[in-house]
Amino acid sequence: MADAEVDITTLTEDQQLALQQFTSVTDQDVATAIPLLRRCQWNVQIAIARFFDGEPTDPVPEEQHRPPPPRSSQRQETLVNGFNTSSIPRASRNVEPAPRVVAQPEGQGTYQPPLLLSVLFAPFNLAYGIISRTLGVFGYLFPFLPRLLSRLWARNNTPGSRTASGGRRPLSPRDTAARFIREFEEDYGKNSLPFHENGYAQAFDLAKKELKFLLVILLSPEHDDTSSFVKDTLLSPELVEFVRNPQNNTVLWAGNVQDAEAYQVSSALNCTKFPFVGLIVHTPSVSSASMSLVARIAGPTPAPTLVSQLQNAITQNASALSRIRSTRAEQDATRRLREEQNSAYERSLAQDRERARQKREAEAARQRAEKEALEKAEAEEREQRNLEQWRRWRTSQIKEEPGPEIKDAVRISVRLPSGERAVRKFFPDASLEELYAFVECYPLLQADEKMNGSDSQKPKDFEHVYKFRLVSPMPREAYELSDGGLIRDRIGRSGNLIVESTADEEDEDDE
């Protein structure tokens, strides 16, 4: 394949970037793109312009030992592009370069007269404006006058007189092509010719990109042979079938030389006689980007002769185009394969990145969970230490039971969660919190642990919360610590209570 013959790794990064830009625009293979870029000093814009417009003809240095025979400019262009003389087919030596013509219609620019002329012609401009407005008023008051004048103009405006008149309004290439097709149908009726509905440059680029034959027809209404050529040759069934045959790969573009674009095309193709028919095609034997005029038919020509000449030119150049199509097909297949490989690589890389991301997130989540579990365990351990210290401190603060001399002491019996029953007497002025503290510190009271010193100090930054409530079973009544009060006032001089845990309720509130 063509790509395998060129070592792209020897190019610099800028040269590889220029090569990629050039091939993406021109759809050329790498083997033919690199020589053109080297001749253009790796300037992508100049290379693209030369690809579409053709390369300039440079003088040939005399390097042969013997003086070469006289040769044409096409021959020189071939040698400049590095092709061997003996390898060039005979048919390619007779071709003419076909430049790409971009329409530049005259009269589109705005002419700004000098100040002196503007002052001198100011009265005439004023008079012209007044007369035109007056005629407009008459046309509005008498609507039949414009229609009558238009009918008289249309009666005298035959095709010959219309086309022979100069001063055609310059339009864009697309609009010029649409005007030519419309006038052609008005003069010669409906037809089946597939005219390209755009400018010459666009048809030129289409033929070059798709490797088709560009059939150029230039008509001059001033010539007497134009009408007979169109009716007898151009609209003949043989030529129409030839142009519409998809096997011929033709792009038909026609123009009126009274239009600026068609006139510029006729000058570029050196047309000296009309009607003119030319066949333009890409000629790789001349250069990798050249478009050449391989057939030239000027003047009235019978339809069979014209079709035969065009068919011979197509046959002579079809093999070269077939080779280029095959090369481009291989290029496209290689490019598609490379794109599929790149796409698969990108997908695989994206999957690897996703797996790596998930792995990092899972590791981070695991570390967070371990950190949170460690912090929770430390907090629970710290909470338990503070609770034990608080219980020892609170145990030391609980008063002893009142003796028999205290007649109005309060006697409370509490059934603990373990099933054990605790009975204790309290002073009449004991608060309800004293009863709660007794239940909380009951195990330490049973062990008779009266702590003092540093161990009996209240822990700092610790707020104790009782995780139970005292309830009277019958009738059921909860003695909440938040309501405060004295034991005697809330419960009475005696009472039987049970302990209900509130830890589950706190967990539900936290959730």
VEXDREN-2710 file (C-alpha; in Angstrom, 1 decimal):
% VEXDREN-2710
k/r/px/py/pz
1/MET/0.0/0.0/0.0
2/ALA/1.0/3.6/-0.5
3/ASP/1.2/4.4/3.1
4/ALA/3.7/1.6/3.8
5/GLU/6.3/3.1/1.3
6/VAL/6.7/6.3/3.3
7/ASP/8.3/6.4/6.7
8/ILE/6.3/9.0/8.6
9/THR/8.4/8.6/11.7
10/THR/11.2/10.5/10.0
11/LEU/9.1/13.6/9.8
12/THR/9.0/16.2/12.6
13/GLU/6.0/16.9/14.7
14/ASP/5.1/20.0/12.7
15/GLN/5.5/18.2/9.4
16/GLN/3.3/15.3/10.6
17/LEU/0.6/17.9/11.7
18/ALA/0.9/19.6/8.2
19/LEU/0.6/16.2/6.5
20/GLN/-2.5/15.4/8.5
21/GLN/-4.2/18.7/7.7
22/PHE/-3.4/18.4/4.0
23/THR/-4.7/14.8/3.7
24/SER/-7.9/15.6/5.6
25/VAL/-8.7/18.4/3.2
26/THR/-7.6/16.9/-0.1
27/ASP/-8.2/13.2/0.6
28/GLN/-4.8/12.4/-1.0
29/ASP/-2.6/9.5/0.0
30/VAL/0.5/10.1/2.0
31/ALA/2.9/9.0/-0.8
32/THR/1.7/11.8/-3.1
33/ALA/1.0/14.4/-0.4
34/ILE/4.6/14.4/1.1
35/PRO/6.3/15.5/-2.2
36/LEU/3.9/18.3/-2.7
37/LEU/4.3/19.5/0.8
38/ARG/8.1/19.4/0.4
39/ARG/7.9/21.5/-2.7
40/CYS/5.8/24.0/-0.7
41/GLN/8.2/24.1/2.2
42/TRP/5.6/22.3/4.3
43/ASN/3.2/25.3/4.0
44/VAL/-0.3/23.7/4.2
45/GLN/-2.1/26.7/2.7
46/ILE/0.2/26.9/-0.3
47/ALA/0.0/23.1/-0.8
48/ILE/-3.8/23.1/-0.7
49/ALA/-3.9/26.0/-3.2
50/ARG/-1.6/24.2/-5.5
51/PHE/-3.6/21.0/-5.2
52/PHE/-6.8/22.7/-6.4
53/ASP/-5.4/25.4/-8.7
54/GLY/-2.5/23.4/-10.1
55/GLU/1.2/23.9/-9.6
56/PRO/3.1/26.7/-11.4
57/THR/5.4/26.0/-14.3
58/ASP/9.0/26.4/-13.3
59/PRO/12.0/26.4/-15.7
60/VAL/13.8/23.1/-16.0
61/PRO/17.5/23.1/-15.1
62/GLU/19.7/21.6/-17.8
63/GLU/21.1/18.5/-16.2
64/GLN/21.3/16.2/-19.1
65/HIS/24.6/15.6/-20.8
66/ARG/23.2/16.2/-24.2
67/PRO/20.8/18.9/-25.2
68/PRO/17.2/17.7/-24.9
69/PRO/14.7/17.9/-27.7
70/PRO/12.2/20.8/-27.8
71/ARG/9.4/20.2/-25.4
72/SER/6.2/21.9/-24.4
73/SER/5.3/23.6/-21.1
74/GLN/3.4/20.5/-20.1
75/ARG/6.6/18.5/-20.6
76/GLN/8.4/20.9/-18.3
77/GLU/5.8/20.7/-15.7
78/THR/6.1/16.9/-15.8
79/LEU/9.9/17.1/-15.3
80/VAL/9.5/19.6/-12.5
81/ASN/7.2/17.2/-10.6
82/GLY/9.8/14.5/-10.8
83/PHE/8.3/12.0/-13.4
84/ASN/10.6/10.1/-15.8
85/THR/10.1/11.0/-19.5
86/SER/10.1/7.4/-20.6
87/SER/7.3/6.5/-18.2
88/ILE/4.8/9.1/-19.3
89/PRO/2.1/7.8/-21.6
90/ARG/1.9/9.4/-25.0
91/ALA/-1.6/10.6/-24.3
92/SER/-0.5/12.6/-21.2
93/ARG/2.0/14.6/-23.3
94/ASN/-0.7/16.2/-25.3
95/VAL/-2.9/17.4/-22.4
96/GLU/-3.2/21.0/-21.4
97/PRO/-3.3/22.3/-17.9
98/ALA/-6.8/23.3/-16.7
99/PRO/-6.7/25.9/-14.0
100/ARG/-9.3/26.3/-11.3
101/VAL/-11.1/29.6/-12.1
102/VAL/-12.8/31.5/-9.3
103/ALA/-15.4/33.9/-10.6
104/GLN/-14.6/37.5/-10.1
105/PRO/-17.5/39.4/-11.7
106/GLU/-17.0/43.0/-12.5
107/GLY/-19.2/45.7/-11.3
108/GLN/-19.7/44.2/-7.8
109/GLY/-17.6/46.8/-6.2
110/THR/-19.0/50.2/-5.3
111/TYR/-17.4/53.1/-7.3
112/GLN/-16.9/56.2/-5.3
113/PRO/-16.5/59.2/-7.7
114/PRO/-14.3/62.1/-6.7
115/LEU/-15.8/65.0/-4.7
116/LEU/-15.6/67.4/-7.7
117/LEU/-17.5/65.1/-10.0
118/SER/-20.1/64.4/-7.3
119/VAL/-20.7/68.2/-7.0
120/LEU/-20.9/68.6/-10.8
121/PHE/-23.4/65.8/-11.3
122/ALA/-25.5/66.6/-8.2
123/PRO/-28.2/68.5/-10.3
124/PHE/-28.4/65.6/-12.7
125/ASN/-28.9/63.1/-9.9
126/LEU/-31.6/65.3/-8.4
127/ALA/-33.4/65.5/-11.8
128/TYR/-33.1/61.8/-12.3
129/GLY/-34.7/61.2/-8.9
130/ILE/-37.5/63.6/-9.5
131/ILE/-38.3/62.0/-13.0
132/SER/-38.2/58.4/-11.6
133/ARG/-40.6/59.3/-8.8
134/THR/-42.9/61.0/-11.2
135/LEU/-43.0/58.0/-13.5
136/GLY/-43.6/55.9/-10.4
137/VAL/-46.6/58.0/-9.5
138/PHE/-48.0/57.6/-13.1
139/GLY/-47.5/53.9/-12.9
140/TYR/-49.4/53.8/-9.7
141/LEU/-52.3/55.9/-11.1
142/PHE/-52.4/54.1/-14.5
143/PRO/-51.5/50.4/-13.7
144/PHE/-52.0/49.3/-17.3
145/LEU/-49.1/51.4/-18.6
146/PRO/-46.3/49.1/-17.1
147/ARG/-48.1/46.0/-18.3
148/LEU/-48.5/47.5/-21.8
149/LEU/-44.8/48.5/-22.0
150/SER/-43.7/45.1/-20.7
151/ARG/-45.7/43.3/-23.4
152/LEU/-44.2/45.5/-26.1
153/TRP/-40.7/44.8/-24.7
154/ALA/-41.4/41.1/-24.5
155/ARG/-42.6/41.1/-28.2
156/ASN/-39.5/42.7/-29.4
157/ASN/-37.2/40.8/-27.0
158/THR/-36.4/37.7/-29.0
159/PRO/-33.8/35.2/-27.8
160/GLY/-31.2/36.6/-30.3
161/SER/-31.8/40.2/-29.4
162/ARG/-31.9/39.4/-25.7
163/THR/-28.6/37.5/-25.6
164/ALA/-27.0/39.9/-28.0
165/SER/-27.5/42.7/-25.7
166/GLY/-24.7/43.4/-23.3
167/GLY/-24.8/44.5/-19.7
168/ARG/-25.9/41.3/-18.0
169/ARG/-26.1/41.7/-14.2
170/PRO/-23.3/40.0/-12.4
171/LEU/-24.5/37.3/-9.9
172/SER/-22.9/34.8/-7.7
173/PRO/-21.7/31.5/-9.3
174/ARG/-24.7/29.6/-8.0
175/ASP/-27.2/32.2/-9.2
176/THR/-25.4/32.5/-12.6
177/ALA/-25.7/28.8/-13.1
178/ALA/-29.4/28.9/-12.2
179/ARG/-29.9/31.8/-14.7
180/PHE/-28.1/29.9/-17.5
181/ILE/-30.3/26.8/-16.9
182/ARG/-33.5/28.9/-16.8
183/GLU/-32.6/30.8/-20.0
184/PHE/-31.5/27.6/-21.7
185/GLU/-34.9/26.0/-21.0
186/GLU/-36.7/29.1/-22.1
187/ASP/-34.9/29.1/-25.4
188/TYR/-34.7/25.4/-26.2
189/GLY/-37.4/23.9/-24.0
190/LYS/-37.2/21.3/-21.2
191/ASN/-34.3/18.8/-21.5
192/SER/-32.7/16.0/-19.6
193/LEU/-29.2/17.4/-19.4
194/PRO/-27.9/17.2/-15.8
195/PHE/-26.3/20.6/-15.5
196/HIS/-24.3/21.3/-12.4
197/GLU/-26.2/23.9/-10.5
198/ASN/-23.2/25.8/-9.1
199/GLY/-20.1/27.6/-10.3
200/TYR/-17.2/26.3/-12.3
201/ALA/-14.9/26.2/-9.3
202/GLN/-17.3/24.0/-7.4
203/ALA/-17.7/21.7/-10.4
204/PHE/-14.0/21.6/-10.8
205/ASP/-13.5/20.7/-7.1
206/LEU/-16.2/18.0/-7.3
207/ALA/-14.6/16.4/-10.3
208/LYS/-11.2/16.4/-8.7
209/LYS/-12.3/15.1/-5.3
210/GLU/-14.5/12.3/-6.7
211/LEU/-12.2/11.5/-9.7
212/LYS/-14.8/12.3/-12.3
213/PHE/-14.6/13.9/-15.8
214/LEU/-15.7/17.6/-15.9
215/LEU/-17.5/18.3/-19.2
216/VAL/-17.3/22.0/-19.9
217/ILE/-19.6/23.6/-22.5
218/LEU/-19.3/27.2/-23.4
219/LEU/-21.9/28.9/-25.6
220/SER/-21.9/32.3/-27.2
221/PRO/-25.3/33.6/-28.3
222/GLU/-23.6/36.0/-30.7
223/HIS/-22.5/33.1/-32.9
224/ASP/-24.9/31.8/-35.6
225/ASP/-24.0/28.2/-35.0
226/THR/-25.0/28.2/-31.3
227/SER/-28.7/27.4/-31.9
228/SER/-28.1/24.6/-34.4
229/PHE/-25.3/23.1/-32.2
230/VAL/-27.6/23.1/-29.2
231/LYS/-30.5/21.5/-31.0
232/ASP/-28.6/19.0/-33.2
233/THR/-25.7/18.1/-30.9
234/LEU/-26.1/19.1/-27.3
235/LEU/-29.7/18.0/-27.1
236/SER/-29.2/14.9/-29.2
237/PRO/-30.2/11.6/-27.6
238/GLU/-26.6/10.2/-28.1
239/LEU/-25.0/13.0/-26.1
240/VAL/-27.7/13.1/-23.5
241/GLU/-27.4/9.4/-22.9
242/PHE/-23.6/9.7/-22.8
243/VAL/-23.7/12.4/-20.2
244/ARG/-26.3/10.7/-18.0
245/ASN/-24.6/7.3/-18.2
246/PRO/-23.2/6.7/-14.6
247/GLN/-20.3/4.6/-16.0
248/ASN/-18.8/7.7/-17.7
249/ASN/-18.6/9.6/-14.4
250/THR/-19.1/13.0/-15.9
251/VAL/-20.0/16.3/-14.3
252/LEU/-21.7/18.7/-16.8
253/TRP/-21.1/22.4/-16.4
254/ALA/-22.2/24.9/-19.0
255/GLY/-22.0/28.7/-19.2
256/ASN/-22.8/31.7/-21.4
257/VAL/-19.6/33.6/-22.2
258/GLN/-21.6/36.9/-21.7
259/ASP/-21.4/36.0/-18.0
260/ALA/-18.2/37.0/-16.2
261/GLU/-17.5/33.5/-14.9
262/ALA/-17.9/31.7/-18.2
263/TYR/-15.8/34.4/-19.9
264/GLN/-13.0/33.9/-17.5
265/VAL/-13.2/30.1/-18.0
266/SER/-13.0/30.6/-21.8
267/SER/-9.9/32.8/-21.3
268/ALA/-8.3/30.2/-19.0
269/LEU/-8.9/27.4/-21.4
270/ASN/-7.8/29.5/-24.5
271/CYS/-11.1/29.2/-26.3
272/THR/-10.9/30.9/-29.7
273/LYS/-14.0/29.4/-31.3
274/PHE/-17.5/28.7/-30.1
275/PRO/-19.4/26.6/-29.2
276/PHE/-16.7/25.0/-27.2
277/VAL/-16.6/21.6/-25.5
278/GLY/-13.8/20.5/-23.2
279/LEU/-13.2/17.5/-21.0
280/ILE/-11.2/18.0/-17.9
281/VAL/-9.9/15.3/-15.6
282/HIS/-7.3/14.6/-13.0
283/THR/-4.0/13.5/-14.6
284/PRO/-1.7/11.8/-12.1
285/SER/0.9/11.3/-14.8
286/VAL/1.5/15.0/-14.8
287/SER/1.5/15.6/-11.1
288/SER/-0.4/14.4/-8.0
289/ALA/-2.7/17.5/-8.0
290/SER/-3.0/18.5/-11.7
291/MET/-6.2/18.8/-13.6
292/SER/-5.8/18.8/-17.4
293/LEU/-7.8/19.4/-20.5
294/VAL/-7.7/16.0/-22.2
295/ALA/-10.2/16.8/-25.0
296/ARG/-10.9/20.0/-26.8
297/ILE/-13.7/20.3/-29.4
298/ALA/-14.3/23.8/-30.9
299/GLY/-17.0/24.8/-33.3
300/PRO/-20.0/22.9/-34.6
301/THR/-19.5/19.2/-34.3
302/PRO/-22.0/16.3/-35.1
303/ALA/-23.2/14.4/-32.1
304/PRO/-21.7/11.0/-33.0
305/THR/-18.3/12.6/-33.6
306/LEU/-18.4/14.6/-30.3
307/VAL/-19.5/11.5/-28.4
308/SER/-16.7/9.4/-30.0
309/GLN/-14.0/11.9/-29.2
310/LEU/-15.2/12.3/-25.6
311/GLN/-15.4/8.5/-25.2
312/ASN/-11.9/8.1/-26.5
313/ALA/-10.6/10.6/-24.0
314/ILE/-12.4/8.9/-21.2
315/THR/-11.0/5.5/-22.2
316/GLN/-7.5/6.8/-22.3
317/ASN/-7.6/8.2/-18.8
318/ALA/-10.0/5.7/-17.1
319/SER/-7.2/3.3/-16.2
320/ALA/-5.2/6.0/-14.3
321/LEU/-8.3/7.1/-12.4
322/SER/-9.1/3.4/-11.6
323/ARG/-5.7/3.0/-10.0
324/ILE/-6.2/6.2/-8.0
325/ARG/-9.6/5.0/-6.9
326/SER/-8.1/1.7/-5.8
327/THR/-5.4/3.5/-3.9
328/ARG/-8.0/5.8/-2.2
329/ALA/-10.1/2.8/-1.4
330/GLU/-7.1/1.2/0.3
331/GLN/-6.4/4.4/2.1
332/ASP/-10.0/4.7/3.3
333/ALA/-10.0/1.1/4.5
334/THR/-6.7/1.7/6.3
335/ARG/-8.0/4.9/7.7
336/ARG/-11.2/3.3/8.9
337/LEU/-9.3/0.4/10.4
338/ARG/-7.0/2.9/12.2
339/GLU/-10.0/4.8/13.4
340/GLU/-11.7/1.6/14.6
341/GLN/-8.4/0.7/16.4
342/ASN/-8.1/4.1/17.9
343/SER/-11.8/4.0/19.0
344/ALA/-11.3/0.5/20.5
345/TYR/-8.2/1.8/22.3
346/GLU/-10.0/4.8/23.6
347/ARG/-12.8/2.6/24.8
348/SER/-10.4/0.3/26.5
349/LEU/-8.5/3.2/28.0
350/ALA/-11.8/4.7/29.2
351/GLN/-12.7/1.4/30.8
352/ASP/-9.3/1.1/32.5
353/ARG/-9.7/4.7/33.7
354/GLU/-13.1/3.9/35.1
355/ARG/-11.9/0.8/36.8
356/ALA/-9.0/2.7/38.3
357/ARG/-11.4/5.5/39.4
358/GLN/-13.7/2.9/41.0
359/LYS/-10.8/1.3/42.7
360/ARG/-9.6/4.6/44.1
361/GLU/-13.1/5.5/45.3
362/ALA/-13.5/2.1/46.9
363/GLU/-10.1/2.5/48.6
364/ALA/-11.0/6.0/49.8
365/ALA/-14.4/4.7/51.0
366/ARG/-12.7/1.9/52.9
367/GLN/-10.2/4.3/54.5
368/ARG/-13.0/6.6/55.5
369/ALA/-15.0/3.7/56.9
370/GLU/-12.0/2.5/58.9
371/LYS/-11.3/6.1/60.1
372/GLU/-14.9/6.5/61.1
373/ALA/-15.1/3.2/62.8
374/LEU/-11.8/4.0/64.7
375/GLU/-13.2/7.4/65.7
376/LYS/-16.5/5.9/66.8
377/ALA/-14.7/3.3/68.8
378/GLU/-12.5/5.9/70.4
379/ALA/-15.6/8.1/71.1
380/GLU/-17.4/5.1/72.7
381/GLU/-14.4/4.3/74.8
382/ARG/-14.0/7.9/75.9
383/GLU/-17.8/8.0/76.6
384/GLN/-17.6/4.9/78.7
385/ARG/-14.6/6.2/80.7
386/ASN/-16.4/9.5/81.3
387/LEU/-19.5/7.6/82.3
388/GLU/-17.7/5.4/84.8
389/GLN/-15.9/8.5/86.2
390/TRP/-19.2/10.3/86.4
391/ARG/-20.9/7.4/88.2
392/ARG/-18.1/7.3/90.8
393/TRP/-18.3/11.0/91.3
394/ARG/-22.1/10.9/91.5
395/THR/-22.0/7.9/93.9
396/SER/-19.9/10.0/96.3
397/GLN/-22.5/12.8/96.1
398/ILE/-25.5/10.6/97.1
399/LYS/-26.5/11.1/100.7
400/GLU/-26.9/8.3/103.2
401/GLU/-30.3/6.9/104.0
402/PRO/-32.2/8.9/106.7
403/GLY/-32.4/7.2/110.1
404/PRO/-35.4/6.2/112.1
405/GLU/-35.6/9.6/113.6
406/ILE/-36.8/11.1/110.3
407/LYS/-40.5/10.3/110.5
408/ASP/-41.5/11.8/107.0
409/ALA/-38.8/10.0/105.0
410/VAL/-39.8/8.7/101.6
411/ARG/-39.5/5.0/100.9
412/ILE/-39.2/4.0/97.2
413/SER/-39.0/0.4/95.7
414/VAL/-37.5/0.2/92.2
415/ARG/-37.5/-2.9/90.0
416/LEU/-34.3/-2.8/88.0
417/PRO/-34.0/-4.2/84.4
418/SER/-32.1/-7.2/85.7
419/GLY/-35.2/-8.1/87.8
420/GLU/-33.6/-7.2/91.1
421/ARG/-35.6/-4.9/93.4
422/ALA/-33.9/-2.0/95.1
423/VAL/-35.4/-0.3/98.1
424/ARG/-34.1/2.9/99.6
425/LYS/-35.3/5.7/101.8
426/PHE/-34.8/9.4/100.9
427/PHE/-35.0/12.6/102.8
428/PRO/-38.3/14.5/102.4
429/ASP/-36.5/17.3/100.5
430/ALA/-34.7/14.9/98.1
431/SER/-35.2/15.8/94.4
432/LEU/-36.3/13.4/91.7
433/GLU/-32.8/13.5/90.2
434/GLU/-31.5/12.0/93.4
435/LEU/-33.7/9.0/92.8
436/TYR/-32.5/8.7/89.2
437/ALA/-28.9/9.0/90.4
438/PHE/-29.5/6.2/92.9
439/VAL/-30.8/3.9/90.1
440/GLU/-27.8/4.9/87.8
441/CYS/-25.2/4.3/90.5
442/TYR/-26.9/1.3/92.2
443/PRO/-24.2/-1.2/91.3
444/LEU/-21.5/1.0/92.8
445/LEU/-23.6/1.6/95.9
446/GLN/-24.0/-2.2/96.3
447/ALA/-20.2/-2.5/96.1
448/ASP/-19.9/0.3/98.6
449/GLU/-17.5/2.2/96.4
450/LYS/-17.2/5.7/97.8
451/MET/-14.5/7.3/95.7
452/ASN/-12.7/10.4/96.6
453/GLY/-9.7/12.3/95.4
454/SER/-9.0/12.7/91.7
455/ASP/-11.1/9.7/90.8
456/SER/-14.2/11.1/92.4
457/GLN/-14.0/14.4/90.4
458/LYS/-16.7/15.2/87.8
459/PRO/-15.4/14.6/84.3
460/LYS/-14.8/17.8/82.3
461/ASP/-16.7/18.5/79.0
462/PHE/-19.1/15.6/79.8
463/GLU/-22.8/15.9/80.0
464/HIS/-24.5/12.9/81.5
465/VAL/-27.8/11.8/80.1
466/TYR/-30.0/9.2/81.9
467/LYS/-31.0/6.6/79.4
468/PHE/-34.0/5.3/81.3
469/ARG/-37.2/6.6/82.9
470/LEU/-39.0/5.7/86.1
471/VAL/-42.6/4.5/85.7
472/SER/-45.4/3.6/88.1
473/PRO/-47.0/0.4/86.7
474/MET/-50.5/0.8/88.2
475/PRO/-51.8/3.2/87.3
476/ARG/-49.2/3.7/84.7
477/GLU/-47.4/7.1/85.1
478/ALA/-44.0/8.1/83.9
479/TYR/-42.0/10.4/86.1
480/GLU/-39.9/12.2/83.7
481/LEU/-36.7/13.9/85.0
482/SER/-37.2/16.9/82.8
483/ASP/-40.4/17.8/84.8
484/GLY/-38.2/18.1/88.0
485/GLY/-39.7/18.3/91.4
486/LEU/-39.2/16.5/94.7
487/ILE/-39.7/12.8/95.2
488/ARG/-42.3/13.4/97.9
489/ASP/-44.3/15.8/95.7
490/ARG/-44.1/13.7/92.6
491/ILE/-44.5/10.1/93.9
492/GLY/-45.5/10.4/97.5
493/ARG/-44.1/9.0/100.8
494/SER/-43.9/5.5/99.2
495/GLY/-44.1/4.0/95.7
496/ASN/-43.3/1.0/93.6
497/LEU/-41.5/1.9/90.3
498/ILE/-40.0/0.1/87.4
499/VAL/-37.1/1.2/85.1
500/GLU/-37.8/1.5/81.4
501/SER/-34.9/2.0/79.0
502/THR/-35.0/5.0/76.6
503/ALA/-31.9/4.0/74.5
504/ASP/-34.0/2.6/71.7
505/GLU/-36.0/5.8/71.4
506/GLU/-32.8/7.8/71.2
507/ASP/-31.4/5.6/68.4
508/GLU/-34.7/6.1/66.5
509/ASP/-34.4/9.9/66.9
510/ASP/-30.8/9.8/65.7
511/GLU/-31.9/7.9/62.6
END
